[in-house]
Amino acid sequence: MEERSKILQCPFCGEVPTVPVEIDTPFGSTVDGGNCPCGAVYVYDRTGRMLGEAFSDALALAYEWNYDAAFAAAEGSYEEGVVRFNKRARKFMTGEGDPRDRSARFYFILRKKAD
């Protein structure tokens, strides 16, 4: 079941993450994103159309912009979560939703702790 909320909450711990800010990438561009007290990071895709790029940026951000480590990460070494913002309902909703839905999305990545 899809969860709805009037405030942005981390999909992993339910806490309120930091407000999105511009974050510099190693390539001279910026992404909008932030982090959560639980250690998760997120990238904000205001268009809902940059799915792959936003996910890649969030993954790289989780690995401190080390793209080699991010894309070589073993399956299961991180969790991913998506929160959508529905403008009409003015609510945040968890999950990918309909692929045709162009709601703004927040892509969260939480690296799992090594044993």
Secondary structure, DSSP 8 states (H G I E B T S, - for coil): ---EESS---TTT-------EEEE-TTS-EEEEEE-TTS-EEEEESSS--HHHHHHHHHHHHTTT-HHHHHH--TTSEEEEEEEEETTTTEEEES---TT---EEEEEEEE----
